[in-house]
């Protein structure tokens, strides 16, 4: 069953990293309800993205593993809304 | 002379040397033990090519005839050697012509590093001549990519690129370098990359997971190993043989896994998938424990997943965590390098015998014998693809590097060629790229000169990249080109016959005179239309010292069987 989830991603703040993340959702036709992405206040080399997604738990986990695989991604956390 | 000698020595890694970005790039590549580059020059990469002029004795640059040829050649080079293949291209169309090869390397886990020139950084985003956003275009087709706009950043980008391409699950990397960065002077200092803060290429092996896997295997009555390309990439052939022998477990291979376990080993039962062997497919649904090693349960292997391996408890060993549970749920997940996992697993399993289980494969094999004889020992009609491959296998004793394109000839070759040594089966698996074989064989032949490299290609695929005959001619690359010509896009025609009421919609081809074509490129060639000429012609091809093209006109409407129809379970594999 599809539900709303928040997926938080901590990553290096390089060009195209956010695009790589969004591509993972788009390719799997996962609906993105909102995106917030910021540089870390104390370290602009790193950034945090927060995605509000509407999808199934299974698909979310598959997408999370793909995000984890991205070279620049440091950590992913799923928060069930 | 002195200047030239100095340029040809190993790069100076001391600080303080000011060089152009182009020269920094070349010295960085030499640091990564690159010796061969496949490429094509153009406006935005001219400074690099100018620097290359002085490095021609250290770096062999192979001028291809199209950038797709460069990237596939780099793939072939990487697949036979395990080293990262390197391709150069200019911006715009040069860069976009690499995309098919990048996507192919991504899905088939091939380590390549592509370097593209880019317009000057001041022109980025202005729609300048030959400007394209290759970083975003190549995003989903690369393991990593980066744009470099400063010469000083080139060494780090190269070091990171090779580290990422080669480690973990290998893959393609692209570095896009703006033209001003290629001209700019910077201090040259090179440091190899051995770790990245956010990337763990080699997961720690879980002893508990391996113990759980061993427990399942020790209880199993019908255990079964499915070996994928991960075995080859991890150089785990010896470990797989020991594991299989200790547990007396039959081994089947995926398309890309072929050559990772010797085909003449008594525990080898054949090839999985849509056009694989009968017994390995049927018995997947009889196994009670499946040990999947370095494979990703591709849809061509599983057929309908709801009908796949209903009785099996699955152990999945893979270095890529995202592959585990992606398609088939694993009861035991071993997220690890295949070599390490198999080594430890072998110590935990007990010696077992499964004579009835192993015999069941042989019993099922008998049902496939008729297909084998029809394909490989026909007496009438035109030569058949299977018999050509049987002859090739006999004459090379299974020791050649065989590069295949995509289609019927690919399935026939991988069914009938007995691959014995790792890295001798080079094919486009996941992406199914027609046009792959000819350039990939060039790359393979330049790297593995001790074995014959035979490119088996259909008449359709050959015409997708035949411009590379020019490269083969220029560098006298000893590729043996074996065209199996049925004047059809054979696999599509087979599907049209079986599933589209024989409506042969745009699959029949009028072909050029392939022999004259080869002659135009000064490549010796011959044509076989009758089986009486086949053996002698293959001998002539294999005995030739340089490149050779042999066209075999084969049966026009031959079908490849067995076959798992699309959407069916593998248990529904049909023999005719």
Boltz contact constraints between the chains, C-beta under 6 A:
constraints:
  - contact:
      token1: [A, 16]
      token2: [B, 135]
      max_distance: 6.0
  - contact:
      token1: [A, 19]
      token2: [B, 139]
      max_distance: 6.0
  - contact:
      token1: [A, 20]
      token2: [B, 139]
      max_distance: 6.0
  - contact:
      token1: [A, 23]
      token2: [B, 139]
      max_distance: 6.0
  - contact:
      token1: [A, 23]
      token2: [B, 140]
      max_distance: 6.0
  - contact:
      token1: [A, 65]
      token2: [B, 321]
      max_distance: 6.0
  - contact:
      token1: [A, 65]
      token2: [B, 322]
      max_distance: 6.0
  - contact:
      token1: [A, 66]
      token2: [B, 322]
      max_distance: 6.0
  - contact:
      token1: [A, 69]
      token2: [B, 322]
      max_distance: 6.0
  - contact:
      token1: [A, 71]
      token2: [B, 144]
      max_distance: 6.0
  - contact:
      token1: [A, 71]
      token2: [B, 164]
      max_distance: 6.0
  - contact:
      token1: [A, 71]
      token2: [B, 199]
      max_distance: 6.0
  - contact:
      token1: [A, 72]
      token2: [B, 198]
      max_distance: 6.0
  - contact:
      token1: [A, 74]
      token2: [B, 198]
      max_distance: 6.0
